[in-house]
Amino acid sequence: MSSSDSIAKELFGKTKDGKEVYVFTLKAGNITIRVLNYGCVVKDILVPDNNGNIVDVCLGYDTLEDYETNSAFMGSICGRVSNRIDGGAFTLNGVKYDVSKNDPLGNSMCHGGFVGLTRRCYDWSIDGSTLIFTYVDVDGSEGFPGDLSLTVAYELTEESGLMMDYKATTNKPTPVDISNHFMVNLSGHAGGYIGDHVVTMKNIKSIEMNERFIPTGNITETKGTILDFEKPVVLNDILDKMPGKDGLHSILVLPGQKGEKKTVARAVHPASGRYLEVSTTEPVFVAYGCFYLDFLMKDKKGKDGAVYEKNGGVLFMPQGYVNAMNQPSFPSCILNPGETYHTTSWYKFGNKS
């Protein structure tokens, strides 16, 4: 094992084409997080409970081979465009682009395609307490125009938790909306049904979706509805009552402006005292209770042989407006040459003791 300041690394394995993948260990206070330079994966998140008992709360896999397939996007970066592109197509500057249609729940692109930014090996460097991943996604990748030069920075501090900072530039206009899909269960990654989690969210509006999880363009107020999480909500009270009948699976709009840091959500596991607090500079986030987790895992096992079940985790995924390139009323997600895409999100873990 080697280290640089507060970051240690060791070989995790080699990809099928022989590239070395490392697991990097970040520590701050009593929190330990391990990440990979493959897909910028968040692999392990070790958090103590009120009695000092440490468990891994991050759903994932034991082997690199499983991350190379990773149909559930466990812990990985998503892009060039996270979430869905309706019909796997968009028109930009008069040119129609057909992109990969990998969505198992509809005829769309999901989280960037069959390979996307998820199933890639990233170059890495360490700058003090910051771990930096870089990758150039070439013109035509998954059907997208332009080379995309991406830098992802991770830093873990006691004050702010895990920072994920994304920067990208391009040589042709192209849609960009990058996020991370790591899922947690605060009772432990194999803890099962998350009904005992208590969630507060700061959203003010909800983006309506159709049966294929594509935004319709309608945006509605959440106050006084089942999506009003301004006060803490026990998930068991609402999971089987949510719109769409697929548990917590909503696209929510945050107050404030894009580019300014704002609170997204807080999840607490009362029995252990563990919590997660999320903040972001993004305007929108997806709140997801992993309803389709068993479907996406099929017969694959998680870490330590765990069988991950429906509603077995929770995800808060800050991003831009979903399918914005096909929805004229939404803010643009197009990055142009000479511009820099830049967003930051923070994920703070701890316990209430």
Sequence and secondary structure as in RCSB ss.txt:
>XXXX:A:sequence
MSSSDSIAKELFGKTKDGKEVYVFTLKAGNITIRVLNYGCVVKDILVPDNNGNIVDVCLGYDTLEDYETNSAFMG
SICGRVSNRIDGGAFTLNGVKYDVSKNDPLGNSMCHGGFVGLTRRCYDWSIDGSTLIFTYVDVDGSEGFPGDLSL
TVAYELTEESGLMMDYKATTNKPTPVDISNHFMVNLSGHAGGYIGDHVVTMKNIKSIEMNERFIPTGNITETKGT
ILDFEKPVVLNDILDKMPGKDGLHSILVLPGQKGEKKTVARAVHPASGRYLEVSTTEPVFVAYGCFYLDFLMKDK
KGKDGAVYEKNGGVLFMPQGYVNAMNQPSFPSCILNPGETYHTTSWYKFGNKS
>XXXX:A:secstr
 EEETTEEEEEEEE TT  EEEEEEEEETTEEEEEESBTT EEEEEEE TTS EEE B   SSHHHHHH TT TT
 EE SB SEEGGGEEEETTEEEE     TTSSSEETT SSTTTS B EEEEETTEEEEEEEE TTGGG  S EEE
EEEEEEETTTEEEEEEEEEESS EE B EE   B TT TT    TT EEEE   EEEEE TTS EEEEEEE TTS
TT  SS EEGGGTGGGSGGGSSSEEEEE SS TTS EEEEEEEETTTTEEEEEEESSSEEEEE  TTHHHHHTT 
  GGG    TT  BEEEEES TTGGG TTS   EE TT  EEEEEEEEEEE  
